[in-house]
Amino acid sequence: MYLELEVQEAFAPDGVLSRTTEQFVARAGQTEMAVAIARAIERSEVLVVEAGTGVGKTFSYLVPALLSGERVLVSTATKALQDQLFVRDLPLLVEALNVPVRIALLKGRASYLCLHRMALARQDPALADRTAARSLAKIEEWAQFTKAGDLAELPGLDERSPLIPLVTSTRENCLGAQCPQFRACHVNLARREALAADVVVINHHLFFADLAVRESGVAELLPSVKVAIFDEAHQLNETGVQFLGKNLTTGQLLDFCRDLLGAGLQLARGLVDWQAVVGACEQAARELRLCAGRQHPGTKLRWTSVAPETIEAGAWTVALDNLGVALSGASESLATVSEIAGDFPRLQERASELAERAAAFARACPPGLVRWVDVGTQLRLVESPLNIAEAVKTKLLGASGESAKSWIFTSATLGDDEKLSWFTEPCGLGDARVLKVSSPFDYAQQAAIYIPADFPKPADPSHSQAVADSAGRWAARLGGRTMVLTTTLKALRVIGDSLHNTFSDSGGIEVLVQGAMPKRVLIERFRLGNTDGQRGCILVASASFWEGIDVPGNALQLVIIDKLPFPPPNDPMAEARSRSLEAEGKSAFNDYFLPEAAVALKQGAGRLIRRETDQGVLVICDTRTRQMGYGKRLLRAVPPMQRLNSDEELLTRLDELTRTCTRDCQQT
């Protein structure tokens, strides 16, 4: 009760936050959420909170957590939000609330420089490329003065750089206490700081990786934590299933081969025919990949019998057997030199573990799991649970020997019903207390929605071209400031190419397409291009751009969604979840496909209005929203915007936005 009162006082119009935090604005919804979290902390409850855009959920969970005096774990979906919490939000609130707490940031291995592997990288054949050599030199220079070793600190390093795997470690290739750089290891330093801190910020990937293999240090930390908070919790289930199953990729195999050859030639040259050992493993990996033949990148092959669909069973079985034999041979060779250097025992463990995974995939899939193969530049064999419910119930909420905890799960989008069952059921949180806090935005005044009536059906081959033509016309009217969200990569390419052709000669609007540059660079370029008064921008994107993108103000005033975002019906995971629901007597469409589409639609629509002063239009280019009975349910998931009924009304609204934007630019 005392914590609830403290929180209410902190969020009051004349409270400590209003006096010490410039950007604080008292909001009833924010206070309601914060008080509910304070109550959950005092009572050691499980609480699920859907907080609409603009509520200010970060302060809502951080303030009661800090005032509680308890040890706190905060997990986010992205490293970008991790950095924001650690660098900006937490220090600000710690000072404002005057609480004596120590905060720490903990990421996965791939975020930290590995000093040992950086030294080995100089010997890698990839360094023959001058650009890569220059990039490594910059990393080596930065390594001299960095304290944390977090690669996010290094300016100009592209997160897609092929150098990153060469200068970071994985669980498989880390030498642990045998490493010559063990005492200076940045990963171990981060873990030590986390274990000594009062508030630790991690991410969902790290949390579930540790839940699966108990390797990152979170397992040591969690028993001593009283409050666990999961922000962007809508990603928990999909993140969790990635780590609670198993996978084997040709990329993992080739990484092992590269490390094996490098260590063998550098530390034990002449003692083993390393070229032959590595050659056998590489050949086995290539043969496994060749079994899948030519496929479109991103293809997922169902795997319900001995071999995945379209793959000949005999060839697949032989390829897996040969892979196991090659890896076992590598393990035997490594055993003969295990005492020479710490690299070799770890490499032997990797060879044995990869061989065991190959053997496991050669056996039948256990009941309750689903298997498939992802085909791209590499082959990825996946075995996964359908959801994380069992793991949450047994490993988290029902973990024995741990003191009672408060578990807080929050996001702007957690479902389309009062129980938020889209989130709570697959996450095993059916008994949790649920709170829905509405957005403070006046959507009826700030935003409008338009669904074209005269448009090709979504399955029509001309649909994507029609979206491109319309988007070009509307964006030209608005002078850019447009984001087109697609449901498939094929639509992304068609719409992106068409818009490029439309605007390539005029030079008036720049077309940005996902994949052309890193995500954060694309977003910044889009934001600047629409606010510098020179030329507008259109951004065409798919997948991850449907959520977590924050472009407030006049920079984004038109969001176009090409189709209703139903899960692909032929996706192996979607099929397995559908079969499971139907076996329970439920409807796969009503209980899986519709809720999935509603949440995704809500996330995409959420890109439009980010502040109380924003104005904009959402267009959904899918006639099913008008014509099908389920369209009403999907539209209820979208904030209550003004409805536009014709192209003329849309163009009038866009002209109004253009005039307002021009006036604002002139005033500034």
VOGU-3710 file (C-alpha; in Angstrom, 3 decimals, decimal comma):
1> mylelevqea> 0,000/0,000/0,000  2,845/2,365/0,810  4,384/1,834/-2,614  1,056/2,627/-4,318  0,845/5,948/-2,434  4,441/6,814/-3,286  3,788/6,139/-6,949  0,601/8,222/-6,966  2,472/11,128/-5,400  5,332/10,832/-7,922
11> fapdgvlsrt> 2,916/11,002/-10,884  0,743/13,793/-9,468  0,613/17,082/-11,454  2,782/18,708/-8,761  4,767/15,566/-7,918  8,480/14,903/-8,086  8,374/13,943/-11,776  6,722/17,220/-12,793  9,345/19,174/-10,836  12,434/17,350/-12,058
21> teqfvaragq> 11,625/15,899/-15,491  11,053/18,385/-18,318  9,265/16,014/-20,691  6,845/14,733/-18,013  3,136/15,379/-18,590  0,628/14,025/-16,074  -1,587/11,401/-17,777  -4,382/9,507/-16,063  -3,606/6,306/-17,975  0,076/6,434/-17,094
31> temavaiara> -0,726/6,835/-13,392  -3,310/4,028/-13,543  -0,744/1,680/-15,044  1,987/2,688/-12,581  -0,290/2,159/-9,563  -1,356/-1,263/-10,887  2,299/-2,253/-11,237  3,049/-0,983/-7,717  0,192/-3,168/-6,428  1,554/-6,187/-8,333
41> iersevlvve> 5,009/-5,616/-6,840  3,663/-5,390/-3,286  1,532/-8,521/-3,737  4,004/-10,555/-5,848  1,452/-10,858/-8,645  1,567/-11,607/-12,354  0,248/-8,594/-14,284  -0,312/-8,148/-18,024  -0,787/-4,550/-19,222  -1,687/-3,394/-22,711
51> agtgvgktfs> -0,828/0,314/-22,793  -1,869/2,214/-25,903  0,572/4,417/-27,792  1,310/7,602/-25,872  0,502/6,274/-22,386  4,142/6,521/-21,356  4,551/2,912/-20,244  8,323/3,177/-19,730  7,911/5,590/-16,811  4,869/3,605/-15,643
61> ylvpallsge> 6,948/0,514/-14,922  10,302/2,096/-14,069  9,034/4,452/-11,354  7,341/1,793/-9,167  10,237/-0,586/-9,816  12,796/1,989/-8,630  10,719/3,132/-5,649  10,144/-0,464/-4,518  13,742/-0,885/-3,396  13,670/-4,410/-4,796
71> rvlvstatka> 16,103/-6,007/-7,194  14,703/-5,598/-10,715  15,206/-7,259/-14,093  13,925/-5,382/-17,173  13,817/-7,220/-20,499  13,124/-5,568/-23,863  12,672/-6,877/-27,395  15,478/-4,854/-28,989  18,985/-3,759/-28,168  18,002/-0,232/-29,243
81> lqdqlfvrdl> 15,417/0,005/-26,454  17,913/-1,556/-24,051  20,338/1,261/-24,807  17,583/3,884/-24,446  16,597/2,571/-21,016  20,174/2,311/-19,772  21,558/5,532/-21,244  18,542/7,872/-20,997  15,463/6,767/-19,059  16,951/5,020/-16,015
91> pllvealnvp> 19,615/7,666/-15,190  16,958/10,383/-15,573  14,563/8,687/-13,145  17,245/7,618/-10,688  18,225/11,280/-10,347  14,637/12,581/-10,273  13,508/10,074/-7,619  16,812/10,306/-5,708  17,066/6,552/-5,229  20,464/4,945/-4,504
101> vriallkgra> 20,442/2,169/-7,095  23,115/0,675/-9,284  22,088/-0,088/-12,865  23,707/-2,435/-15,379  23,269/-3,385/-19,016  23,669/-6,981/-20,161  23,525/-8,088/-23,798  24,325/-11,291/-25,627  27,823/-12,329/-26,645  27,417/-11,061/-30,192
111> sylclhrmal> 27,205/-7,491/-28,872  30,633/-7,527/-27,205  34,117/-7,464/-28,647  36,038/-10,701/-28,028  39,691/-9,758/-27,581  40,912/-13,287/-28,322  38,973/-13,630/-31,562  39,970/-10,119/-32,628  43,604/-11,246/-32,400  42,843/-14,356/-34,477
121> arqdpaladr> 40,904/-12,329/-37,059  44,131/-11,011/-38,581  44,772/-14,537/-39,879  41,346/-14,926/-41,472  41,243/-15,130/-45,302  38,438/-12,558/-45,318  41,001/-9,923/-44,332  42,464/-10,074/-47,834  39,745/-7,547/-48,671  41,096/-4,043/-48,048
131> taarslakie> 37,799/-2,681/-46,775  37,571/-5,468/-44,203  41,196/-4,886/-43,179  40,539/-1,172/-42,641  37,419/-1,942/-40,607  39,370/-4,357/-38,422  42,021/-1,685/-37,864  39,302/0,692/-36,606  38,029/-1,992/-34,236  41,571/-2,650/-32,971
141> ewaqftkagd> 42,065/1,062/-32,326  38,725/1,355/-30,513  39,565/-1,745/-28,441  42,419/0,168/-26,810  40,139/2,544/-24,918  36,646/1,003/-24,692  35,604/-0,073/-21,213  32,391/-1,944/-21,971  33,441/-3,436/-25,332  29,858/-2,964/-26,579
151> laelpglder> 30,045/-2,753/-30,383  27,068/-0,371/-30,354  29,539/2,275/-29,112  31,611/2,036/-32,289  30,429/4,688/-34,770  30,140/3,672/-38,398  30,098/-0,083/-37,781  27,274/-1,562/-39,869  25,345/-4,165/-37,849  25,419/-6,319/-40,999
161> spliplvtst> 29,230/-6,196/-41,251  30,770/-9,629/-41,972  33,537/-8,663/-39,559  31,298/-8,886/-36,502  31,288/-12,728/-36,318  35,107/-12,612/-36,555  35,551/-10,327/-33,533  32,761/-11,645/-31,289  32,263/-14,996/-29,617  29,399/-17,463/-29,460
171> renclgaqcp> 28,564/-20,018/-26,807  30,066/-22,624/-29,109  33,455/-20,986/-29,740  34,052/-19,225/-26,408  37,052/-20,728/-24,591  35,800/-19,769/-21,143  38,394/-19,899/-18,376  40,930/-21,351/-20,834  40,946/-18,139/-22,878  44,190/-16,117/-22,687
181> qfrachvnla> 42,044/-12,953/-22,424  39,691/-14,337/-19,762  40,478/-11,708/-17,111  39,904/-8,825/-19,558  36,838/-10,401/-21,201  34,119/-7,812/-21,861  31,347/-10,434/-21,629  32,475/-11,559/-18,187  32,873/-7,954/-17,043  29,283/-7,196/-18,101
191> rrealaadvv> 28,039/-10,269/-16,233  29,915/-9,345/-13,053  28,423/-5,853/-13,159  24,939/-7,287/-13,705  25,265/-9,617/-10,723  26,240/-6,659/-8,522  23,518/-4,287/-9,779  20,078/-3,441/-8,381  18,463/-2,944/-11,793  19,615/-4,975/-14,799
201> vinhhlffad> 18,462/-4,330/-18,368  18,558/-7,341/-20,722  16,698/-8,390/-23,904  14,266/-11,202/-24,671  16,752/-13,094/-26,854  19,260/-13,214/-24,009  16,594/-14,213/-21,500  15,328/-17,189/-23,502  18,787/-18,254/-24,614  19,684/-18,516/-20,950
211> lavresgvae> 16,432/-20,261/-20,119  17,354/-22,882/-22,738  21,058/-23,434/-22,024  21,840/-21,585/-18,772  24,867/-19,894/-20,306  24,552/-16,103/-20,268  24,530/-15,362/-16,545  20,807/-14,606/-16,322  20,273/-17,932/-14,541  22,509/-16,740/-11,702
221> llpsvkvaif> 20,764/-13,386/-11,635  17,093/-14,409/-11,792  16,784/-16,158/-8,380  17,839/-12,940/-6,612  15,421/-10,724/-8,579  12,114/-9,760/-6,944  10,600/-7,878/-9,909  10,822/-9,039/-13,549  9,446/-6,667/-16,208  9,052/-7,560/-19,892
231> deahqlnetg> 8,526/-4,567/-22,177  7,487/-5,122/-25,825  6,087/-8,380/-24,456  4,140/-9,087/-27,663  7,369/-10,557/-29,053  7,910/-12,985/-26,183  6,256/-16,052/-27,696  7,952/-15,856/-31,090  11,313/-15,082/-29,477  10,949/-17,880/-26,960
241> vqflgknltt> 10,127/-20,654/-29,421  13,355/-19,850/-31,301  15,421/-20,829/-28,279  13,335/-23,542/-26,636  13,675/-25,880/-29,604  16,802/-26,805/-31,523  18,334/-25,863/-34,855  21,205/-26,852/-37,093  22,405/-24,616/-39,913  24,984/-24,939/-42,635
251> gqlldfcrdl> 26,176/-21,529/-41,440  27,014/-23,003/-38,025  28,852/-25,836/-39,744  30,917/-23,510/-41,941  31,732/-21,264/-38,951  32,990/-24,351/-37,135  35,083/-25,334/-40,156  36,615/-21,848/-40,376  37,499/-21,819/-36,661  38,840/-25,381/-36,830
261> lgaglqlarg> 41,112/-24,655/-39,774  42,352/-21,394/-38,278  43,197/-22,911/-34,896  44,666/-26,070/-36,410  47,044/-24,313/-38,787  48,039/-21,694/-36,232  48,441/-23,853/-33,121  49,044/-27,434/-34,299  50,272/-27,292/-37,890  51,536/-30,649/-39,161
271> lvdwqavvga> 50,072/-32,709/-36,329  46,801/-33,389/-38,153  45,811/-33,070/-41,794  43,532/-30,144/-40,974  42,692/-29,458/-44,608  41,333/-32,985/-45,014  39,350/-32,903/-41,736  37,802/-29,529/-42,560  37,250/-30,535/-46,196  35,175/-33,550/-45,116
281> ceqaarelrl> 32,954/-31,371/-42,892  32,534/-28,699/-45,568  31,670/-31,321/-48,181  29,059/-32,861/-45,886  27,520/-29,417/-45,238  27,415/-28,699/-48,999  25,754/-32,049/-49,727  23,107/-31,351/-47,108  22,404/-27,968/-48,675  22,273/-29,469/-52,188
291> cagrqhpgtk> 19,536/-31,877/-51,078  17,137/-28,915/-50,943  17,906/-27,964/-54,544  16,936/-24,591/-55,990  14,370/-22,757/-53,882  13,279/-19,151/-53,531  15,135/-17,489/-50,620  12,961/-17,649/-47,516  11,214/-20,877/-48,559  10,085/-23,054/-45,657
301> lrwtsvapet> 9,780/-26,780/-46,310  7,377/-28,801/-44,164  9,009/-31,732/-42,416  6,413/-34,225/-41,251  8,058/-37,520/-42,238  11,593/-38,847/-42,745  12,638/-35,936/-44,966  11,305/-32,440/-45,649  8,803/-32,068/-48,499  10,286/-32,088/-52,049
311> ieagawtval> 13,532/-33,690/-50,757  14,256/-37,315/-51,626  14,271/-39,289/-48,360  17,222/-41,522/-49,207  19,529/-38,666/-50,186  18,516/-36,680/-47,102  19,198/-39,592/-44,737  22,594/-40,235/-46,327  23,514/-36,544/-46,128  22,682/-36,357/-42,400
321> dnlgvalsga> 24,605/-39,598/-41,745  27,640/-38,322/-43,661  27,537/-35,070/-41,712  27,550/-36,987/-38,431  30,494/-39,110/-39,595  32,508/-36,047/-40,684  31,870/-34,244/-37,391  32,759/-37,344/-35,373  36,002/-37,580/-37,353  36,765/-33,950/-36,540
331> seslatvsei> 36,110/-34,653/-32,855  38,521/-37,612/-32,887  41,243/-35,538/-34,566  40,795/-32,733/-32,041  41,123/-35,202/-29,164  44,720/-35,940/-30,252  45,771/-32,283/-29,748  43,472/-31,314/-26,879  46,323/-30,526/-24,470  48,172/-28,142/-26,788
341> agdfprlqer> 45,815/-25,149/-26,454  42,464/-24,290/-24,897  40,942/-23,801/-28,348  40,987/-27,527/-29,113  38,844/-28,919/-26,245  36,203/-26,275/-27,006  36,301/-27,136/-30,709  35,935/-30,797/-29,809  32,845/-29,988/-27,729  31,398/-28,059/-30,701
351> aselaeraaa> 32,028/-30,973/-33,058  30,323/-33,398/-30,656  27,361/-31,069/-30,111  26,855/-30,522/-33,859  27,094/-34,283/-34,441  24,433/-34,868/-31,773  22,137/-32,304/-33,389  22,564/-34,026/-36,754  21,720/-37,373/-35,113  18,658/-35,849/-33,394
361> faracppglv> 17,344/-34,501/-36,696  17,847/-37,953/-38,221  15,388/-39,332/-35,653  11,613/-38,798/-35,681  10,274/-35,475/-34,418  9,069/-35,763/-30,788  5,316/-35,288/-30,171  4,157/-31,741/-29,543  6,936/-30,167/-31,612  7,045/-29,003/-35,223
371> rwvdvgtqlr> 9,893/-29,318/-37,705  10,725/-27,492/-40,896  13,668/-26,420/-43,056  14,409/-22,793/-43,963  16,083/-22,490/-47,355  18,206/-19,475/-48,274  21,893/-18,912/-48,809  22,204/-21,439/-46,010  20,040/-24,325/-44,882  18,432/-24,157/-41,435
381> lvesplniae> 16,920/-27,224/-39,789  14,429/-26,204/-37,076  12,558/-28,092/-34,375  10,334/-25,945/-32,189  7,546/-26,034/-29,611  4,290/-24,411/-30,735  4,442/-21,839/-27,927  6,206/-21,015/-24,662  3,279/-21,764/-22,316  4,789/-24,877/-20,751
391> avktkllgas> 8,214/-23,257/-20,295  6,705/-20,169/-18,643  4,566/-22,241/-16,267  7,338/-24,632/-15,221  10,573/-22,668/-15,560  9,347/-19,211/-14,538  6,083/-18,972/-12,632  6,339/-22,442/-11,138  10,105/-22,588/-10,554  10,760/-24,318/-7,231
401> gesakswift> 13,151/-22,973/-4,654  12,709/-19,335/-5,715  11,138/-16,603/-3,615  7,846/-15,089/-4,792  8,264/-12,636/-7,644  6,282/-9,965/-9,394  6,052/-10,628/-13,127  5,035/-7,652/-15,284  4,343/-8,013/-19,027  3,508/-4,939/-21,102
411> satlgddekl> 3,192/-3,745/-24,696  1,038/-1,482/-26,845  -0,423/-4,518/-28,671  -1,280/-7,726/-26,809  -4,577/-8,841/-28,349  -7,990/-7,899/-29,685  -10,189/-9,150/-26,836  -10,691/-8,161/-23,193  -8,626/-11,076/-21,868  -5,744/-10,346/-24,275
421> swftepcglg> -5,801/-14,082/-25,014  -3,668/-13,659/-28,166  -0,796/-13,021/-25,736  -1,770/-14,706/-22,478  -2,688/-18,159/-23,812  0,496/-19,035/-25,784  2,567/-17,493/-22,981  0,966/-19,568/-20,230  -0,445/-16,501/-18,468  -4,133/-17,386/-18,465
431> darvlkvssp> -4,392/-16,734/-14,696  -2,624/-13,364/-14,784  -4,379/-10,128/-13,876  -5,045/-8,133/-17,063  -5,228/-4,350/-17,459  -5,935/-2,378/-20,646  -4,979/1,307/-20,655  -6,234/3,352/-23,587  -4,107/5,757/-25,597  -4,495/9,443/-24,618
441> fdyaqqaaiy> -4,531/10,471/-28,296  -7,700/11,866/-29,860  -7,652/9,621/-32,920  -11,024/10,871/-34,205  -9,498/14,349/-34,564  -5,897/13,433/-35,353  -6,315/10,613/-37,853  -8,490/9,219/-40,625  -8,764/5,778/-42,215  -9,566/4,991/-45,835
451> ipadfpkpad> -10,312/1,625/-47,445  -10,591/1,906/-51,253  -13,709/0,213/-52,599  -12,616/-0,108/-56,217  -9,375/-2,063/-55,908  -8,080/-5,430/-57,197  -8,622/-8,356/-54,859  -5,566/-9,218/-52,731  -4,997/-12,464/-54,677  -5,097/-10,650/-58,035
461> pshsqavads> -1,617/-10,483/-59,652  -2,234/-6,794/-60,379  -2,807/-5,902/-56,721  0,753/-4,854/-55,838  1,020/-2,714/-58,959  -2,276/-1,034/-58,059  -0,896/-0,294/-54,574  2,246/1,192/-56,142  0,270/3,363/-58,568  -2,021/4,665/-55,830
471> agrwaarlgg> 0,819/5,184/-53,350  2,727/7,203/-55,949  -0,271/9,401/-56,631  -1,095/9,978/-52,960  2,520/10,536/-51,919  3,020/13,073/-54,711  -0,021/14,955/-53,422  1,488/14,965/-49,931  5,065/15,672/-51,013  6,418/12,399/-49,581
481> rtmvltttlk> 5,916/11,735/-45,868  4,572/8,272/-46,770  5,302/4,762/-45,482  4,109/1,712/-47,425  3,965/-1,470/-45,334  3,816/-4,746/-47,248  2,926/-8,243/-46,095  5,365/-10,068/-48,410  8,841/-9,521/-49,799  7,498/-10,071/-53,303
491> alrvigdslh> 5,105/-7,124/-52,870  7,959/-5,113/-51,372  10,021/-5,590/-54,538  7,147/-4,864/-56,963  6,009/-1,725/-55,135  9,539/-0,473/-54,465  10,653/-0,927/-58,077  7,504/0,709/-59,436  7,829/3,755/-57,173  11,515/4,069/-58,097
501> ntfsdsggie> 10,508/4,183/-61,762  7,747/6,703/-61,064  9,954/9,201/-59,259  13,412/8,534/-60,761  13,124/11,288/-63,386  11,283/13,952/-61,373  13,806/14,056/-58,524  11,098/15,447/-56,270  10,603/12,446/-54,000  13,182/9,938/-52,816
511> vlvqgampkr> 12,076/6,301/-52,610  13,683/4,267/-49,812  13,272/0,488/-49,795  13,956/-1,928/-46,958  17,227/-3,798/-47,466  18,979/-0,993/-49,336  20,733/0,116/-46,142  20,638/-0,685/-42,403  17,254/-0,179/-40,752  18,298/2,694/-38,466
521> vlierfrlgn> 19,950/4,493/-41,397  16,780/4,114/-43,491  14,600/5,532/-40,720  16,900/8,486/-40,097  17,115/9,259/-43,802  13,334/9,047/-44,094  12,878/11,360/-41,121  15,374/13,950/-42,338  14,170/13,763/-45,946  10,663/14,680/-44,849
531> tdgqrgcilv> 11,638/17,533/-42,516  14,459/19,393/-44,278  12,059/21,114/-46,682  14,013/19,970/-49,746  12,540/16,710/-51,018  10,065/14,297/-49,551  10,566/10,567/-48,984  8,573/7,382/-49,377  9,640/4,343/-47,372  8,586/0,889/-48,609
541> asasfwegid> 9,117/-1,786/-45,979  7,940/-5,124/-44,630  8,438/-7,426/-41,640  10,155/-5,616/-38,728  9,086/-2,153/-39,909  5,493/-2,892/-38,880  6,474/-2,197/-35,270  9,019/-0,269/-33,196  9,322/2,587/-35,711  8,875/6,039/-34,180
551> vpgnalqlvi> 8,620/8,913/-36,665  6,636/11,689/-34,936  5,528/15,040/-36,330  5,082/15,926/-39,998  7,737/13,482/-41,218  5,151/10,687/-41,512  1,516/11,511/-42,316  0,413/8,679/-44,601  0,694/4,965/-43,794  -0,396/2,563/-46,549
561> idklpfpppn> -0,910/-1,144/-45,767  -1,072/-3,327/-48,859  -3,030/-6,318/-47,480  -4,499/-7,599/-44,244  -1,531/-9,199/-42,446  -2,738/-12,786/-42,050  -0,013/-15,355/-41,283  1,025/-17,289/-44,428  -1,322/-20,314/-44,463  1,414/-22,648/-45,735
571> dpmaearsrs> 3,915/-21,663/-43,026  4,852/-24,848/-41,097  4,385/-23,188/-37,698  1,008/-21,702/-38,700  -0,119/-25,102/-39,991  0,971/-26,872/-36,808  -0,772/-24,319/-34,585  -3,914/-24,622/-36,714  -3,926/-28,421/-36,380  -3,434/-28,138/-32,628
581> leaegksafn> -6,404/-25,752/-32,255  -8,653/-27,892/-34,442  -7,730/-30,962/-32,374  -9,078/-29,030/-29,361  -12,330/-28,336/-31,201  -11,498/-24,695/-31,908  -11,479/-22,752/-35,178  -8,048/-22,148/-36,662  -9,324/-19,087/-38,519  -11,203/-17,442/-35,644
591> dyflpeaava> -8,790/-18,426/-32,875  -5,457/-18,068/-34,675  -5,440/-16,346/-38,068  -7,849/-13,516/-37,156  -6,180/-12,592/-33,823  -2,739/-12,698/-35,476  -3,929/-10,373/-38,257  -5,640/-8,038/-35,769  -2,507/-7,596/-33,681  -0,275/-7,096/-36,726
601> lkqgagrlir> -2,739/-4,573/-38,183  -2,777/-2,726/-34,873  1,024/-2,603/-34,883  1,185/-1,290/-38,447  -1,476/1,352/-37,795  0,469/2,396/-34,706  3,235/3,858/-36,874  0,984/6,799/-37,829  0,217/8,791/-34,659  3,098/9,031/-32,199
611> retdqgvlvi> 2,439/12,355/-30,409  -0,579/14,424/-29,269  -0,017/16,894/-32,129  0,451/14,380/-34,974  -1,989/14,261/-37,904  -2,273/11,591/-40,594  -4,162/9,072/-42,711  -4,126/5,268/-42,687  -5,019/3,493/-45,955  -5,703/-0,262/-46,094
621> cdtrtrqmgy> -5,667/-1,470/-49,718  -7,604/-4,665/-49,030  -11,268/-4,840/-50,040  -11,864/-7,769/-47,659  -11,875/-5,208/-44,851  -15,094/-3,814/-46,369  -16,677/-6,955/-47,809  -16,018/-9,777/-45,341  -17,763/-10,200/-42,002  -14,462/-10,447/-40,154
631> gkrllravpp> -13,462/-7,010/-41,471  -15,370/-5,350/-38,625  -13,405/-7,322/-36,038  -10,126/-6,324/-37,638  -11,108/-2,669/-37,829  -11,981/-2,719/-34,117  -8,310/-3,473/-33,469  -7,350/-0,168/-35,121  -7,695/3,075/-33,095  -11,064/4,858/-33,671
641> mqrlnsdeel> -10,131/7,128/-36,582  -12,447/9,222/-38,759  -13,683/7,174/-41,737  -13,072/8,496/-45,278  -15,442/7,127/-47,918  -13,986/8,110/-51,291  -10,819/9,012/-53,167  -12,015/12,617/-53,221  -12,279/12,729/-49,424  -8,810/11,200/-49,153
651> ltrldeltrt> -7,264/13,760/-51,522  -8,975/16,593/-49,656  -7,520/15,307/-46,384  -4,035/15,017/-47,914  -4,298/18,596/-49,214  -5,234/19,763/-45,716  -2,185/17,999/-44,284  0,030/19,578/-46,948  -1,244/23,080/-46,132  -0,777/22,514/-42,398
661> ctrdcqqt> 2,736/21,162/-42,918  3,680/24,099/-45,168  2,388/26,577/-42,590  4,274/24,849/-39,766  7,504/24,822/-41,805  7,170/28,539/-42,540  6,617/29,317/-38,864  9,706/27,383/-37,837
//
